[in-house]
Amino acid sequence: MIRKMTLKIWGVLGLLMLASWISWTLSLDSSSSAQASEQQADFISLFDGKSLDGWEFDPVYWSVKDEAIVGEITPSTVLKNNTFIIWKGGELGDFELKVDFWISEKGNSGVQYRSDRFTELPYALRGYQADIDGGNLYTGQNYEERKRTTLAYRGQKTRIASAPDSISSIGGYVSNNAWKGLVLVDELGDRAALGNLIKKGEWNTIHIVAKGNLMKHFVNGTLMSEVLDEDAKNRKLSGLFGFQVHVGPPMKVMFKNILLKKG
């Protein structure tokens, strides 16, 4: 009889402990969810999924389809120069940007930021770019459009130094499509292995964090490149933001869930 009562008591205690553990776990999940929601609330949406109000673009190449911004080259719309859709909300300094993207196999695109206008051509930008390509060779790297070219390949943490005073033009300090002042600080991982984390032919998420002269590119939550730009002569700490369609064969790129947090 005593043994049965003891077993019952232990059974009740076990149930009480289990209930307490479940309650604690749920409170942790609730706290984490609330924190995530609070962090997400700091972001604003730049695209309503319906129109391109608030954007500047060439309608031959940019449109809205299936609640996404679509950049497309067709056999009848061959592109002679890179073209951009430019956000008209002003310049961005320190910011975080999260964007879902999809790109066709032969596509070449990117997220342009802290850029200025390349006035020799319409709808053209010059500056930092988080690279995106359908072949998945360059997605995630930091490439500076029409300026210093590659600042960090995928899998690299770099420091960018200025060109010597004897070099009078930016192009004079570029070799093999990379800035000669690119100083490798650390390897973030194997380039091919990091590339395998990016899903070809599917939607992926790119996350750019720009604080001062430090820029980080994440894809699907993994850091792909990091640049500390110490080239005071050529770096920009604020500028325009947009998306690119690159010259090349027929292609399509799509962007949605465009979320921005300033500061």
Order of alpha helices (4+ residues) and beta strands (2+ residues): alpha-beta-beta-beta-beta-beta-beta-beta-beta-beta-beta-beta-beta-beta-beta-alpha-beta-beta-beta-beta-beta
